[in-house]
Amino acid sequence: MSYQPGNKMKRRSAIVVTVLMLVPIFIITVMFRTSVTESSRFQAMANDNQFGSTIVNARRGTIYDANGKILAQSATVFNVTIDPLLLYGVIESDGQDEFDRQLDVISTVLSEELPNINYEDIPALFEKYKAGRWANIAKQVEKPVIDVIQSRLKEAEVLTNVVYTEIDTKRYYPQNELAAAVIGFTNYEGDGAYGIEKYYNDFLKGVNGKIISAEDGMGNKMAYKNDKIYDAKDGNDIYLTIDMNLQYFTEKYLEEQVLTNKARNRGCVIMMNCNTGEILAMASTPGFDLNDRGSIYDPVDKAILDAITDEDDYNEQYAILREKQWKNKAITEIYNPGSVFKVVTGSAALEERVIDLHSTFNCSGSITVVPGVPPMHCWSSRVHGTQDFTTAMTNSCNPVFIQIGLRLGAEHFNDYFTAYGFTERTGIDLPGEALGITLNTTEYGPVELASSAFGQTNKITPLQMITAYAAVINGGYLVTPHVADKIVDGSGNIVKTFETEVKRQVISEETSAIMRQVLEDVVNAKNGSNAYIKGYSIGGKSGTSEKIDENRAQGREDLYVSSYCGFAPADDPEIICLVMVDEPMAADENGGHIYYGSLIAAPAVASIFKDALPYLGYYPEYTAEELETMDITIPSVEGQIAATASQTIKELGLQTEILGKGSTVITQVPPAGSMVPRGGKVIIYTEDDIEEEFTTVPDIIGKTPGQANEILTNADLNLKLGDGASANSSSTAFQQNYAPGDVVPVGTIIEVYFIVKDEG
């Protein structure tokens, strides 16, 4: 009987044969994929196992101010690392005692030379990572410290490379807190986190390089002729439009007003070239130190933080306050601009010819916009009566600007509101710019239009306000503000420049010229406002806005924003400056709350301009009237015959008093070079041993210029009138350089700043 395989056996045989055929096919396929189709990937995997790479950090670009002064730069520092496995090898080669000795030396040196490193921390790290090749001890250590560490370890004959260093970079800010909110800073990874550092991070950071080298199984570098070096590409340098001298002026006088007026919510300042949009200075106060940005610098905020005992609450509040001080208030926060906005309403009405300079308006102290709705009041308790446009701007009369807004109408008002850029971001080259909260045409009923016309209802950023204001006075052109001037590579080649960008013309040159004259008249009215500076033509307008939402939310009535925006020269403006102080809480000599922008922000702008304009090449040109009231510079008469010296001084329009029986002048008070008003007194001493006479400084705060002069003269003191409203007979003394009760030599100059207590 012949044997024939069954179907089951046939199937089994077929499977075996198929498998035997597939195995070589699979092997061939895998080999083909490995050697041909995916050879690059497998080669890379092999290289990863055989080659190691070392990162070569690119140098981050330097940030300069407009004059080439360094604002931010990177420097080489070192990370300190230990190799536990290498040290533990000493036990096998030299014994436990030698291991203990070297560990003691390492622990001593590192704990003594590195901050926040304790002696006992080092042995613990060696024990923890004894099977590993590295453990980090400290980051970003300065080279002088590294040199000392290495020298001490070498002298103590510690095994080489048990403590080794890796090159790193650290960002330094040589100007510390100056322009901190604009410059910003980098994070721990070296990327920009705030300000210019963040906005231009891609230009500044560069591209890291690397060195690819062969390694043995232990990770040690091996000599290899085909090592590849990919050079790092350093970051570009950036030159800003910010001028550190102007930045200093603005921060100095802003801080004075924030502190003096006890601002609860900081303050900010912007100085800009009104024709080009170049930001010359920008600051928020209180600010912070870029080299110590984790500390809270606002004393009020710090006191709040220090009073918190719960750790979780402390950490939560700390994060909030830290973020607050890092913010650039000029671009990230919105506010009701108040009466500064009247320049926008006025210019739009002039452009649409619904008013002209001869139009008259009446103020009875309030105005009813809609029957049945409570009337809107003027800021002043007195009735302004009939006024033309310039007078209404000078008086900052709310009822008049309500009438102007209603004449303009909702559609036209909104057209200009939009054209001046209030419904869009300015486009400044800084991160975090906020967008205002504003109404659209359909939301403007008569009441909303009325309140918007004098700067309430709509909320905008300070940067939007100064940019629109610049368009009002520069010929009508809305320009894009910017802080970067040019970007330069490591070879000095210009990568990018930033030119003036005009978005559109909002009003005509003619209307702009009219507004310049009106705003100059506002400053010069009443013999000088609080922004008046002798010898200079200044234009400007103050603003005081009520924080209605915040007052309601907190059950208060005393939260205001004080601001002033001024420009110079008034007839051909170049520089425009806005100061804003948020929630001032100071009181005057009678206990009254001081919050008007004309009292708080205007003096700051005047002080800034007084320093900035000569620096920028604008020098005072005095009118005949100003020359008549100019202070007199006291000459040196020391060493002269007393009678001759006295006659010299009297011929200048000053009084003299000779003390002593000598014939020659030994000394004089005030000293040579001092400036005193006509009629002031110079004390001449003719004997060395004569006892100097002293007097007590009286309190003249709240007094008029005439009253102050009389009081100081009776106290044998000289009055020096500061800029501002000193020529205005209705102004009152607001600050004096010597405190009441101070004892000073007879003839000392008491410099007094006078203000007009109104909103103009």
C-alpha positions in Angstrom: 0.0 0.0 0.0 1.6 3.2 -1.1 1.8 6.2 1.4 0.2 9.4 0.2 0.4 12.6 2.4 -2.8 13.9 3.6 -4.2 17.4 3.3 -3.2 18.3 6.8 0.4 17.3 6.2 0.4 19.2 2.9 -0.7 22.4 4.7 2.0 21.9 7.4 4.7 21.4 4.8 3.5 24.5 2.8 3.8 26.6 6.0 7.3 25.4 6.7 8.4 26.1 3.2 6.8 29.5 3.2 8.5 30.5 6.5 11.9 29.2 5.2 11.5 31.4 2.1 10.3 34.5 4.1 13.2 34.5 6.6 15.8 35.3 4.0 13.5 37.8 2.3 13.0 39.5 5.6 16.7 39.6 6.3 17.4 40.9 2.8 14.7 43.6 3.3 16.1 44.7 6.7 19.6 44.9 5.3 18.5 46.9 2.4 16.5 49.3 4.6 19.5 49.6 7.0 22.1 50.1 4.4 20.2 52.0 1.7 16.8 53.5 2.4 17.4 54.5 6.1 21.2 54.5 6.2 21.3 58.2 7.3 19.1 57.5 10.3 21.1 54.5 11.4 24.4 56.3 10.8 23.2 59.1 13.0 22.2 56.7 15.7 25.7 55.1 15.5 27.3 58.5 15.6 25.3 59.4 18.7 26.8 56.4 20.4 30.3 57.1 19.2 30.4 60.9 19.1 29.6 63.5 21.7 28.8 67.2 21.1 29.7 70.2 23.2 27.6 73.3 22.9 29.3 76.6 22.1 27.1 79.3 23.5 26.5 82.3 21.3 27.1 85.8 22.8 23.8 87.6 23.3 23.8 91.0 21.6 24.4 94.2 23.6 21.7 96.9 24.1 22.9 100.5 23.8 21.2 103.8 24.4 21.1 106.5 21.7 24.6 107.7 22.6 26.2 104.2 22.7 26.0 103.8 26.5 25.7 100.1 27.4 22.3 99.2 28.9 22.5 95.4 28.8 25.4 93.1 28.0 26.5 89.5 28.4 29.8 88.4 30.1 31.5 85.1 30.5 30.8 83.3 33.8 31.3 79.7 34.9 29.3 76.9 36.3 31.1 74.9 39.0 30.7 71.1 38.7 32.2 68.1 40.6 33.1 64.6 39.4 32.3 62.2 42.3 33.4 59.0 40.4 36.9 60.5 39.8 37.3 61.4 43.5 36.2 58.0 44.7 38.9 56.5 42.6 41.4 58.0 45.0 40.4 55.4 47.6 41.6 52.6 45.4 44.8 54.4 44.3 45.9 56.3 47.5 43.6 55.1 50.3 40.8 56.4 52.5 42.9 59.0 54.3 43.9 60.7 51.1 40.2 60.6 49.9 39.1 62.2 53.2 41.8 64.9 53.0 40.9 65.9 49.4 37.2 65.9 50.3 37.8 68.1 53.3 39.8 70.6 51.1 37.2 70.7 48.4 34.4 71.2 50.9 36.3 74.0 52.7 37.3 75.9 49.5 33.9 75.7 47.9 32.0 76.7 51.0 34.3 79.6 51.7 34.4 81.0 48.1 30.8 80.3 46.9 27.7 82.0 48.4 25.0 79.9 49.9 27.2 76.8 49.9 27.7 75.1 53.3 30.6 72.8 54.2 28.4 69.8 54.9 26.6 70.1 51.5 29.7 69.0 49.6 30.3 65.5 51.1 26.5 64.9 50.8 26.6 65.6 47.1 29.7 63.4 46.5 27.9 60.5 48.4 24.7 61.0 46.5 26.3 61.0 43.0 29.4 58.8 43.7 28.5 56.5 40.8 28.1 59.5 38.4 30.4 61.7 36.5 29.1 65.1 37.5 27.0 67.1 39.9 26.4 70.8 39.7 27.5 73.0 42.6 27.0 76.6 41.5 26.0 78.5 38.4 27.2 81.8 36.8 30.2 82.3 39.1 32.5 85.3 38.2 36.0 84.6 36.9 37.9 86.1 39.8 36.1 83.6 42.2 36.9 80.7 39.8 40.6 81.7 39.7 40.7 81.7 43.5 39.0 78.3 43.8 41.3 76.7 41.2 44.4 78.2 42.8 43.5 76.9 46.2 42.7 73.4 45.0 45.9 73.2 43.0 48.0 74.4 45.9 46.4 71.7 48.1 47.1 69.1 45.5 43.5 68.1 44.9 43.1 65.7 42.0 42.7 67.6 38.7 39.2 67.9 37.3 37.4 66.6 40.4 36.2 70.2 40.5 35.9 71.6 37.0 34.1 74.5 35.4 32.0 75.0 32.3 31.7 78.3 30.4 28.4 80.1 30.6 27.1 83.6 30.1 25.4 86.0 32.4 23.4 89.1 31.5 24.4 92.4 33.2 22.5 95.7 33.3 25.1 98.4 34.1 22.5 101.1 34.7 20.6 99.0 37.3 17.1 100.4 37.6 17.3 103.1 34.9 14.8 102.4 32.1 14.2 98.9 33.6 10.7 98.5 32.3 11.8 99.3 28.8 15.0 97.2 28.7 13.4 94.2 30.4 15.4 91.1 31.2 16.2 87.5 30.3 15.0 84.3 31.9 17.2 81.6 33.3 17.4 80.0 29.9 18.9 83.2 28.5 15.9 84.2 26.4 14.2 87.6 26.7 11.3 87.7 29.1 10.3 91.3 29.2 10.9 94.6 27.4 13.4 95.0 24.6 15.0 91.8 25.6 11.8 89.9 24.8 10.6 91.9 21.8 13.9 91.6 19.9 14.9 88.3 21.3 15.4 86.7 17.9 17.9 89.4 16.9 19.7 89.4 20.2 20.1 85.7 21.1 22.2 84.5 18.2 22.7 80.8 17.3 24.7 78.4 19.4 27.5 76.4 17.8 28.8 73.0 18.7 31.9 70.8 18.6 31.3 67.1 17.6 34.0 64.8 19.0 34.6 61.0 19.3 34.1 59.5 22.7 35.0 56.2 24.3 32.6 54.0 26.3 33.2 56.1 29.4 32.4 59.3 27.7 36.0 60.5 27.5 37.0 62.6 24.5 39.2 60.7 21.9 41.6 62.2 19.4 39.8 62.2 16.1 41.0 63.8 13.0 37.4 64.5 11.7 36.1 66.5 14.7 33.6 69.0 13.4 33.3 72.5 14.7 30.2 74.6 14.0 30.9 78.1 15.1 28.4 80.0 17.1 26.8 83.0 15.5 26.7 85.9 18.0 23.5 87.9 18.5 23.1 91.3 17.0 23.5 94.6 19.0 20.6 97.0 19.3 20.8 100.8 19.6 17.8 102.4 21.1 16.3 105.9 20.7 16.3 106.1 24.6 18.8 108.7 25.8 20.1 107.8 29.3 20.5 111.5 30.3 16.9 112.3 29.4 15.9 109.0 31.0 17.6 110.2 34.2 15.8 113.6 34.2 12.4 112.0 33.6 12.8 109.3 36.3 14.2 111.8 38.8 11.3 114.2 38.6 8.6 111.6 38.2 9.9 109.9 41.4 9.7 113.2 43.3 6.1 113.7 42.4 5.1 110.0 43.1 6.7 110.2 46.6 5.7 113.7 47.5 2.1 113.1 46.5 1.9 109.6 48.0 0.7 107.9 44.8 -1.0 104.6 45.6 -0.7 103.1 42.1 2.7 104.3 40.8 3.2 106.8 38.0 4.8 106.9 34.5 6.4 109.3 32.1 7.0 109.3 28.4 9.2 111.7 26.4 9.0 111.4 22.7 10.1 113.2 19.5 6.6 114.3 18.4 7.7 114.3 14.7 9.4 111.0 14.4 7.9 108.9 17.1 11.3 108.2 18.7 10.9 107.4 22.4 13.6 109.4 24.2 12.7 108.3 27.7 10.0 106.1 29.3 9.7 105.0 32.9 7.4 103.6 35.5 7.9 104.5 39.2 8.5 102.9 41.6 10.5 100.6 39.4 13.1 97.9 40.1 16.7 97.0 39.7 17.3 94.8 36.7 20.2 93.1 38.5 18.0 92.3 41.5 14.6 92.0 39.9 13.2 89.6 42.5 13.2 92.2 45.3 10.1 94.3 45.9 11.1 98.0 45.6 7.9 99.9 46.3 8.1 100.6 50.1 4.3 100.5 50.4 4.1 97.1 48.6 7.0 95.8 50.6 5.3 96.7 53.8 2.1 94.9 52.7 4.2 91.8 51.9 6.2 91.9 55.1 2.9 92.0 57.1 1.8 88.6 55.7 2.6 85.6 58.0 1.0 82.8 56.0 3.5 81.3 53.6 1.0 80.5 50.8 -0.6 83.9 51.1 2.9 85.5 51.1 4.0 83.7 48.0 0.8 84.5 46.2 1.0 88.2 47.0 4.7 88.3 46.3 4.1 87.0 42.7 1.4 89.7 42.2 3.6 92.6 43.4 6.6 91.4 41.6 4.7 91.2 38.3 3.2 94.7 39.0 6.6 96.3 39.4 7.9 94.6 36.2 5.1 96.0 34.1 5.6 99.1 31.9 2.8 101.2 33.2 3.0 103.6 30.2 1.9 100.8 27.7 0.3 98.0 29.8 -2.3 99.9 31.8 -5.3 101.9 30.7 -6.9 105.0 32.3 -9.4 107.8 31.7 -7.2 110.6 30.4 -9.3 113.5 31.7 -8.8 117.0 30.5 -5.6 116.3 28.5 -8.1 114.7 26.0 -9.7 118.1 25.4 -6.9 118.8 22.8 -8.4 116.0 20.8 -11.9 117.2 21.0 -10.9 120.7 20.3 -8.8 119.9 17.3 -11.5 117.7 15.8 -14.1 120.5 16.2 -11.8 123.1 14.6 -11.0 120.8 11.7 -14.7 120.1 11.1 -15.3 123.9 11.4 -18.1 123.5 13.9 -16.2 126.0 16.0 -13.4 128.6 15.5 -11.2 130.7 17.8 -13.9 133.3 18.0 -16.8 131.0 19.0 -18.2 131.7 22.4 -19.6 129.4 25.0 -21.2 129.9 28.4 -20.4 128.1 31.6 -22.9 128.4 34.5 -21.1 125.8 36.5 -23.0 122.8 35.1 -24.9 121.7 32.0 -28.0 119.5 31.5 -27.3 117.2 28.6 -30.6 115.2 28.7 -33.7 116.4 30.5 -34.3 114.2 33.6 -30.6 113.2 33.8 -28.5 114.9 36.5 -26.5 117.7 35.2 -22.7 117.5 34.5 -20.6 119.8 36.6 -17.5 121.8 35.9 -14.4 120.9 37.9 -14.4 124.4 39.3 -16.9 125.7 41.9 -16.8 129.1 40.3 -18.8 130.0 37.2 -16.6 130.7 34.2 -19.3 132.6 32.3 -18.8 133.5 28.6 -15.6 132.2 27.1 -13.9 131.8 23.7 -12.2 128.6 22.8 -8.7 129.6 24.1 -10.1 130.8 27.4 -12.2 127.6 27.8 -9.1 125.5 27.1 -7.1 127.6 29.7 -9.9 127.2 32.2 -10.3 123.5 31.3 -14.0 124.1 31.4 -16.0 120.9 31.2 -19.4 122.4 30.2 -17.8 124.1 27.2 -16.2 120.9 25.9 -19.4 119.1 26.4 -21.0 121.7 24.1 -18.2 121.3 21.6 -18.6 117.5 21.7 -22.3 117.8 21.1 -21.7 120.2 18.2 -19.2 117.7 16.7 -21.7 114.9 17.0 -21.2 111.2 17.7 -20.2 110.1 14.2 -17.6 112.8 13.7 -16.3 112.4 17.3 -15.9 108.7 16.7 -14.2 109.3 13.3 -11.5 111.4 14.9 -11.3 109.2 18.0 -10.5 106.3 15.6 -8.2 108.4 13.4 -6.1 109.5 16.4 -5.5 105.8 17.1 -7.5 105.2 20.2 -9.2 102.1 18.9 -6.0 100.3 18.0 -2.6 99.6 19.6 0.1 102.2 18.7 2.4 99.4 17.4 5.3 100.3 19.6 8.1 97.8 19.5 7.6 96.6 23.1 5.7 93.6 24.4 2.5 93.7 26.4 0.9 96.8 24.9 -2.7 97.0 26.1 -5.7 97.9 24.0 -8.1 100.5 25.5 -11.7 100.0 26.4 -13.7 102.4 24.2 -17.2 103.0 22.8 -18.1 102.7 19.2 -20.4 105.0 17.2 -23.6 103.2 18.1 -22.9 103.4 21.8 -22.6 107.2 21.9 -25.7 108.6 23.3 -25.8 112.3 24.3 -24.5 111.5 27.9 -21.7 109.2 26.7 -20.7 111.7 24.0 -20.7 114.5 26.6 -18.5 112.7 29.1 -16.1 111.4 26.4 -15.6 114.9 25.1 -13.8 116.0 28.3 -11.8 112.7 28.8 -14.0 110.4 30.9 -15.8 107.2 29.8 -13.1 105.9 27.3 -10.0 104.2 28.8 -6.7 104.3 26.9 -3.0 103.9 27.6 -0.7 106.8 28.3 1.2 105.9 25.1 -2.0 106.2 23.0 -2.6 109.7 24.6 0.8 111.1 23.9 0.9 109.7 20.4 -2.5 111.3 19.6 -1.4 114.6 21.3 1.8 114.6 19.1 -0.4 114.4 16.0 -2.4 117.4 17.3 0.8 119.6 17.4 3.1 118.2 14.7 1.0 119.1 11.7 -1.6 116.5 12.2 0.5 113.3 11.5 -0.1 110.2 13.5 3.3 108.5 13.8 4.2 105.0 15.2 6.3 105.3 18.4 9.4 103.2 18.6 12.3 102.5 20.9 14.8 100.8 18.6 16.9 102.9 16.3 19.1 100.3 14.5 20.3 96.7 14.7 24.0 96.0 14.1 25.8 92.7 13.6 29.1 91.7 15.2 31.0 93.2 12.2 29.4 96.6 12.5 27.1 96.0 9.6 23.6 97.5 9.9 21.0 94.7 9.8 18.0 96.9 10.2 17.1 100.6 10.7 13.9 102.1 12.0 12.6 105.1 10.1 9.6 107.3 10.9 6.3 105.6 10.1 3.4 108.0 9.4 0.1 106.2 9.6 -2.1 109.0 8.4 -2.7 112.7 8.6 -5.6 113.3 11.1 -5.9 117.1 11.0 -4.6 119.9 8.7 -1.4 121.8 9.2 -3.6 124.9 9.7 -5.6 123.3 12.5 -2.4 122.0 14.1 -0.8 125.5 14.1 -3.9 126.9 15.8 -3.8 124.2 18.5 -0.1 124.9 19.2 -0.9 128.6 19.8 -3.8 127.8 22.0 -1.8 125.4 24.1 1.0 127.9 24.4 -1.5 130.5 25.6 -2.7 128.0 28.2 0.8 127.8 29.7 1.4 131.6 29.5 -2.1 132.6 30.7 -2.4 134.5 34.1 1.3 135.4 34.0 2.4 131.8 34.0 1.0 128.4 34.8 2.7 125.6 36.7 4.5 124.5 33.6 5.9 127.9 32.7 9.7 128.2 32.3 11.4 131.5 31.9 13.0 131.9 28.5 11.2 129.0 26.8 8.0 128.7 24.8 6.1 125.8 26.3 2.6 124.4 25.3 0.6 122.1 27.4 -2.6 120.9 29.0 -3.3 119.2 32.3 -5.7 116.4 33.0 -7.5 115.1 36.1 -9.8 112.1 35.8 -11.9 110.5 38.4 -11.5 106.7 38.7 -15.3 106.1 38.8 -15.2 102.3 38.5 -12.5 102.0 41.2 -14.2 104.4 43.5 -17.5 102.5 43.2 -15.9 99.2 43.7 -14.0 100.3 46.8 -16.6 102.6 48.2 -14.4 105.7 47.9 -14.5 109.1 46.4 -10.9 110.1 46.4 -9.2 108.1 43.6 -8.0 110.2 40.7 -5.4 110.2 37.9 -3.3 113.3 37.5 -1.5 114.0 34.3 0.1 116.7 32.2 1.3 116.7 28.6 3.6 119.5 27.5 5.7 120.2 24.4 8.5 122.5 23.3 9.4 124.7 21.5 5.7 125.6 21.3 5.9 127.2 17.8 7.9 124.4 16.2 7.7 121.4 18.6 10.1 118.6 18.7 9.9 117.3 22.3 6.6 116.1 23.9 6.4 114.8 27.5 3.5 113.2 29.4 3.6 112.6 33.1 0.9 110.6 34.9 0.6 110.0 38.6 -2.0 107.4 39.6 -4.1 107.9 42.8 -2.2 110.7 44.6 -3.1 111.0 48.2 -1.2 114.0 49.6 -2.8 117.0 51.3 -2.1 120.7 51.0 -1.3 123.0 53.9 -5.0 123.2 54.8 -5.5 119.5 54.7 -7.2 119.5 51.3 -6.7 116.6 49.0 -4.2 117.4 46.2 -5.0 115.6 43.0 -5.2 118.1 40.1 -2.9 117.3 37.2 -1.9 121.0 37.1 -0.6 120.7 40.7 1.1 117.3 40.5 2.1 116.4 37.0 2.7 119.9 35.5 5.6 120.8 37.8 7.2 117.5 36.9 7.0 118.2 33.2 8.4 121.7 33.8 11.4 120.4 35.8 12.1 117.8 33.2 12.0 120.4 30.4 14.2 122.7 32.4 17.0 120.1 32.4 16.3 118.5 29.1 15.9 121.5 26.8 19.4 122.9 27.3 20.8 119.3 27.0 19.1 119.0 23.6 20.5 122.4 22.5 17.6 124.6 23.2 18.7 127.6 25.2 16.5 130.2 26.9 15.6 133.4 25.0 14.1 135.9 27.5 11.5 138.4 26.7 11.9 142.0 27.8 9.4 141.5 30.6 11.3 138.4 31.8 14.6 140.3 31.7 13.2 142.9 34.0 12.3 140.3 36.6 15.4 138.2 36.2 17.4 137.3 39.2 20.8 139.0 39.7 24.0 137.0 39.9 26.0 138.1 42.9 29.6 139.0 42.1 32.6 138.1 44.3 33.6 141.1 46.4 35.9 139.2 48.9 39.2 141.0 49.3 37.8 144.4 48.2 37.4 147.5 50.3 34.1 147.2 52.1 32.7 150.5 50.9 33.6 149.8 47.3 32.2 146.3 47.5 28.9 147.7 49.0 28.6 150.3 46.2 29.2 147.6 43.5 26.4 145.4 44.9 24.0 148.3 45.3 24.5 149.3 41.7 23.2 145.9 40.7 19.9 146.7 42.5 20.6 144.8 45.7 20.9 145.8 49.3 24.0 145.4 51.5 24.7 145.2 55.2 28.3 145.5 56.5 29.1 143.6 59.7 32.4 144.2 61.5 34.8 147.1 61.8 37.4 146.0 59.3 38.0 147.8 56.0 38.3 144.7 53.7 35.7 142.1 52.8 36.5 138.7 54.4 33.5 136.8 53.3 30.0 137.3 51.9 26.5 135.8 52.2 25.1 134.6 49.8 28.3 133.5 48.2 29.5 134.7 44.8 27.6 133.1 41.9 24.3 132.9 43.8 21.2 134.4 42.1 18.8 136.6 44.0 15.9 138.8 42.9 16.2 142.6 42.7 16.0 144.1 46.1 17.7 141.1 47.8 20.3 141.6 50.5 24.0 140.7 50.6 25.7 140.5 54.0 29.4 141.6 54.0 31.7 140.5 56.8 34.9 142.4 57.4 36.4 140.5 60.4 37.5 136.9 60.7 36.4 136.5 64.3 33.0 138.2 64.0 30.2 136.0 65.1 28.0 135.0 62.1 24.4 136.0 62.4 21.7 133.4 62.0 17.9 133.5 61.5 15.0 131.0 61.5 13.4 130.1 58.3 9.6 131.0 58.4 6.8 128.9 57.0 5.6 130.5 53.7 3.7 127.6 52.2 0.3 128.8 51.0 1.5 132.5 50.8 1.4 134.6 47.6 4.7 135.8 46.0 4.2 139.2 47.6 3.5 137.8 51.0 6.4 135.4 50.8 8.8 138.2 49.9 7.7 140.3 52.8 8.0 137.5 55.3 11.4 136.4 54.2 12.7 140.0 53.9 11.6 140.6 57.5 13.5 137.5 58.5 16.7 138.8 56.8 16.5 136.1 54.1 16.4 136.3 50.3 13.6 134.9 48.2 14.4 133.1 45.0 11.4 132.5 42.7 11.3 129.1 41.0 9.8 128.7 37.6 6.2 127.9 37.2 3.5 130.4 38.4 5.8 132.7 40.4 4.8 135.7 38.4 1.1 135.1 39.0 -0.1 137.2 41.9 -2.8 134.6 42.8 -0.3 131.7 43.0 0.7 130.3 46.3 3.9 128.9 47.7 4.0 125.1 47.4 7.6 124.1 48.1 10.5 125.8 49.8 14.1 124.4 49.8 14.6 125.0 53.6 12.0 123.6 56.0 10.3 126.0 58.4 12.2 126.2 61.6 15.6 125.6 60.1 18.3 127.9 61.4 20.4 129.4 58.6 22.9 132.3 58.1 21.3 135.7 57.6 21.1 136.4 53.9 20.5 132.8 52.9 18.5 132.2 49.7 15.2 130.5 50.2 14.1 129.1 46.8 10.3 128.8 46.6 8.1 127.1 44.0 4.7 128.7 43.5 1.6 127.0 41.9 -1.8 128.1 40.7 -4.4 125.9 42.2 -6.6 125.4 39.3 -6.9 122.9 36.4 -5.4 124.5 33.3 
